[in-house]
Amino acid sequence: MAHYDPRGALAPHVRRQVEALAGAVDDLVVVSTADLTQASRSFLRAHARLVERDNVGYDFLSYRAGLDLHDLGAYDEVTVCNDSYVGPLTAYSDIFAAMAPRESDFWGLSETDRVKHHVQSFFVTFRPPVLASAAFREFWADTEVLPDRSAVIRRYEVGMSRRLYRAGFASAAYFVENGDDRHLARRRVRWWALRRTGFPAGPADVALLRRRSAVPWNPSIALADRALQGARLPHVKIDTLRYDPYGLGAERLLDLCEERFPAAFEGVRGYLADTAQAYPPRAAEVLHPVPLPARPLRRFVEYHRAR
């Protein structure tokens, strides 16, 4: 598990995640790039093997630091994950049990076609054929510090799945979209495209709006409120709550999650407030105000409680 906190702390939802993981796996390693407080260090050492490293690179370098400690052939499955989500909203034991009969070589909590089809890297589990493969070893041997988040997503998050696919391996995801999910997600992408592009002022804007309206969605954003449907989506990403990337009403989503999962979301609002300065808005994700003619459409796309 990769961890970072600009305060050197462990947010309540991260503590709960560590406890949940420690109770579900045989061996937990937490790799932290934070300047940990003594209380945080003591908590982590009580629940896991703790590795502290300099805050260089992104989560994949922390993943590699943890994997390097193990004889990976000794395990039935090996999971890498980070602290970027609130969850699990259902027990890890139930998630592992549900995935056990699924035919796959590696799996995650969710998959996306964004950029190219891949397992979202905040939680990925590898099975023995992958662990023993040259493709897996070579991928990790090639990891290095990259200059920005976008490069990490393309080369490592997307690139890891693509390298394993090229080696003949198949993936699966715990969250399986149905027709209603896909219909709603497409509407929400169109909403995002309008908010990202602004009201078109000419043919070039219209063409851009059409291109953006057709891009694949990220289920951890576009379908985040599926967590409210019996934790079908068993996590809510912190970035979804912090940035509201599709403009779907993250404040309302947090309200609904606190109402539906009060224990899981205790302290999340405070964590977001306390760390806001360290995570300013991303220029590439800034949304335009909703055009006046589109405002009545908001109710068809905004996050809502489970029906």
Secondary structure, 3 states (H helix, E strand, C coil): CEECCCCCCCCHHHHHHHHHHHCCCCCCEEEECCCCCHHHHHHHHHHCEEEECCCCCCHHHHHHHHHCCCCHHHCCCEEEEECCEECCCCCHHHHHHHHCCCCCCEEECCEECCCCCEECCCEEEECHHHHCCHHHHHHHHCCCCCCCHHHHHHHHHHHHHHHHHHCCCCEEECCCCCHHHHHHHHHHHHHHHHHHHCCCCCHHHHHHHHHHHCCCCCHHHHCHHHHHCCCCCCCEEHHHHHHCCCCCCHHHHHHHHHHHCCCCCCCHHHHHHHCHHHCCCCHHHCCCCCCHHHHHHHHHCCCCCCC
